Amino acid sequence: MNSSNKIPLHITALLLGLVTTLPVQAQKYRQQVMANLDQKMPAYGEVAHQIWQWAEVGYQENKSSNLLQTLLKEAGFTVEAGVAGIPTAFVATYGSGQPVIGVLAEFDALPGLSQAAVTHRQPVVNEAPGHACGHHLFGTASVAAAIEVKEWLAKAKLPGTIRVYGTPAEEGGAGKVYMVRAGLFNDVDAVLHWHPASVNAASPSSSLANKSAKFRFYGNASHAAIAPERGRSALDAVEAMDMMANMLREHVPDKTRLHYVITKGGTAPNIVPEFAEVFYYVRHPQMSEVQTIFDRLVKIAEGAALGTETRMEYEVIHGVYNLLPNTRLSELMYKNLTEVGGVAYDEEEKVFAEGIIASYNGKQTPADAAKILPYSTHNRPRGSTDVGDISWLVPTAGMAAATWVPGTSAHSWQAVAAGGTSIGTKGMMVAAKTIALTAIDLYNSPKVLAAAKKELLTKRGADFHYEAMLGDREPPLDYRK
């Protein structure tokens, strides 16, 4: 595919010309949906690979977002772009009436993780971004699933709306939170999503609530050798804050996660730094604990500024809720995942997988990609996601598909490498099939939707009132610049 946003005619033909009549009868349409997606896999793989090559970071995913929007427009969706004050966010809609089923699509890359599709560390461009969390696959599979559901709705002549949410900047930018805050999910009956992984799974699970901020310190520059007494080091303030924050680790609740990176620390050793910045994340399974710990972190920053005679200010960058799992929807998604099955490698893919596994001394085998993890309601919260905010307002279910070699960690060069191969494409289509079948089931299952909504209301409690953890700030469109 070329580097413009126009889709080549051969891809458009593949995506729009292969749709066959979908019988409404229960089992027949399921096989047809999966067959259609199998036929379109090469075209969708090319779309995902183009987004993989662009590797645009949060709030800067202009080409990636436009490409997915174009696919949806050409498939008959009405697309509203630039929603919630975010140029790369969009909502694509087909159909009318209830139920409204939403599908989430992500497409942002991570900074500094450029990598070729090879089994050793080889950046394409040093320090450039890379898709180390597989969002190029995420957005493409979600669009593929939604287009298939749209075709089924049209053939079945049933009421209902399928809606794709193009959600930028999941990696620390909390794009979905601004979309929630703008009311874009208020009329949705269920939301489906997925994530690239090294396993196939669809069990209900939570995540860690997360709040982040950039702490900025302002001091006085001076010659570090001739007049050090005139200087007030902003870097000293950052280091003092980091030392106290590390002491804090002993006095926070279990399951707390605290991370930081110094983003600016001065310009030269012989100049007392007049400006320094440190970027912090605070995570915990409960939003209330995150807020308490974050408030303590602010006090630490204030103390660091006081002790170094500098000035401090901070900017909240993002804040996300923990996921509220919905077992009723997850059961349905798991059933469909087991029907679709996992990922089977060909001989060339097996050789590639073995090379990747060797790069981190893993004990897994390529055959593990075909397995589906058993359904379980006992899953430990680990990472964070802005899907969390949605899940407290709308019944939400997600799944994982093996787009990476078994054992591969997210945010690694190995994840980027596998995501740029047919291994990533095959896993992506497992997700597309599972989401499409689950959405179609929901249009035929008003009782399931009612039960899922009841479960949500019970879990969040009668006194629940949504308030974004990031407050009323505008989207941080420049947080990756």
Summary of the structure (lengths in Angstrom):
residues: 481
radius of gyration: 23.3
end to end distance: 27.3
largest distance: 84.6
contacts: 1766
relative contact order: 0.17
helix: 43%
strand: 18%
